[in-house]
């Protein structure tokens, strides 16, 4: 490309307020879609729709210049088994990418981590077969389940990330869990301010997911 044309393009980008992030050549005309398949933590339990994680993530992505639509496919109370059963429906017409946030209810109920692994593995295999890039958000077990259970449960997510080579965010509630001011009265579900922290901390991994989506579509 001639130097004068490069300068014209750069000037247009600056005047329109668009940003170019290395590795994420997302044009304004492109509209990528993400689906968040999760439980009440991502669905927005106890919050107005605009304060739920998918809505706030979409707003944050657009503030950064990414033309991305984020759909909420969270179901309060859902376990990994429930997510596995409804994944085909949640995918609809096959989105550009998926954020998979499940497992908290398995841990709260003391369900076998190996069963949760099998459910999540089946979901990730389906997503791989459909060539849908995925971000896997991990979870930690509550301390009352004991150290051995907690260790096995948390390790399950790393095993999945290694086997399926997904974008991995180890703990969805990082920076929020255990902080009363960022959680609702139940001490479990984030407040709007808690969701802001989640979005801020997970954003770098979401941008890696966008890179993979563009690569899968032949645009990266």
N, C-alpha and C positions, 0 to 999 in steps of 0.2 A: 504494500500500500504506500502511495506517495506521501512524503512528509507533510505536504500542505493539507491532504485529506485527513491525516491523523490529527492535525491541529484543529481542524474544523470539528471533528467528532469530539475531541476533548473539550472544546469550547461549548458545544451543545450540551454535553453532560454536565458541565459546571453550571450552566445557566438554568438547566431544568432541575438541578438539585439531585440528580441521580449519582449514585456511587458505584464504583467498580471494585469489587472485592476479589483479590487474586484467587483463581481457582473456581470462582462462582460467577460465571459470565451470564447472569440472569437478566435478560432483556425486559424492558418495561412491558412489551407487548405480550410476553409469555405469562401464562397463568398456571402455575403448578399447584397441585393439590396434595395436602397431607391429611391423613385420617389418624386420629388419636383413639386407639382401641385400649380402653382401660376400665378402671373401676371408679368409685366415688371420688378418689383423690384427683383424678384428671377430669372427671365428668362435671365437677363443680358442686358437690353436695353442700347444701345450705347457702349457696351463693346465687346472686342474679346471673343470668346467662352470660352477660358481658364481663363478669369477673372470673369465669371459669378458665382453666388453663388453656384450652384451645383458642378461645377468643383473645385472651391476653397474648398468647404466643403469636397469633396472626397479626395483631396490632404491632407487636414489637418487631416482627419480621418486616412488615411494611415500612415501619419507621427507619429500618436499615436499608431500604431500597429493594427488598425482595418482594416480588409480586406473587405472593403465595396465599392460597386459601386453605385454612385449617378447619377440618370438620370434626365435630365432637361425636364420637361413637363410644362414649363411656357409659357404663351401666353400674349404678350403685349396688354394692353387695356382690358384684361378680367375682367369681374365682377363675383360676386358669381353665378349669373344665368348662365353665360357662362361656368364657371367651373363645375357647376352641370350638364350641358348638355353634356360635353365631358369627364366626369370622367371615365366612363366605358372604353372609348378608351385610356385614359391616363394610366390606370392601366395595360393594356396589359395582360401579363400572370400572373398577381397578384404578385407584388413585396413583399419583406419582410416587408416593412414599407412605410409610406407616410408622407411627410412634407407638410401641407396644409397652403398656404400663399395666401389668397384672401381677398378682401374687400376694398382695397385702392381706387379702381375705383368707387365702390359704394359710398364711402364717398365724393370723388371729384365731383360726379354728384348729390350729395344730395339725393340719393335713400333711401327709407324707411328702417331703420335698422331692422325692423321686417321681411321684405322680405329677407334681407340678412341673417338673422337668419334662416329662413325657408330653404333657399338654402344650407347653410352650414350644417344645421342639417340633411338634406336629404343626403348630401355627407358623413357625419360622420356615419350615420346609415348604408349606403351601405358598408363602410369600416369595421364597426363592424360586419355586417352580413358575410363579407368575412374573418373575423378574421385577419385583417390587422392593426397592431398597428399604431397609428397616432400621430404626433406632430402637434398641432394647433398653428400657429403663429398669434398673434393678431395684430391689426392696430389701429392707432388713427386718428380721423377725423381732417381735417384742421380747424384752429381757426375761419376762416370766416364763418363756418357753424353754429356758435353759441354754447354757453355752453350746452344748453339742448340737442341738437343733438349730440354733442361730448360725453356727459355723457352716453346717451342711446347707442350710437354706440360702445363705448369701453366696456360697461357692457355686451353687446351681447356676446362677446368672453368668458367672465368668465362664463356666463350662459351655453354656449355650453360645456365648459371644465368640469363644474360640472355635467351636464346631461350625457355626454358621457364618462367621466373619461379618457380623453386623456391626453397625455403629453402637458403641456401648457407653451408657451413662450409669455408673454403679449404683447410685442411690437417688431415686426420684425426689425424696424429701430432704436432700442435703441442704443444710443451713436453715431448715424449718422445723424438723422434728425436735421436740424437746424444748422449743422456745415458745412460752405461753402467749406472748404478744403476736405471734405469727400463726396461731392456731385458734380455732373456734373453741367454744366452751367444752366440747368433748375431748379436747386435747389431741385429736387425731387429724381432723380435716383442716386444711389451711384457710386462713382468712384471705381477703383480697391482697393484703400486703404480703402474706405468705406466698401466694401465687406469683406475685411480682418477683420474689426471691428465686422461686423455682425457675421461672422463665429466664431470668438473668443468668443463672448458673448453668442451665442446660443449653443456652443459646449456641455456644461454640460447637457443641455436638450436633445441633440441628443444622448448622451451616455445613458441617461435614456431610450430613445426610443430603442436603441440597446438591452438593457436589456430586454425590453418587447418583442422584436422580438425573441430573443433567448428563452425566456420563452414560447412564443406561439409555437415555433418549438420544444419544449421539450428539449432544450439544456441548459436552465438556471437552 
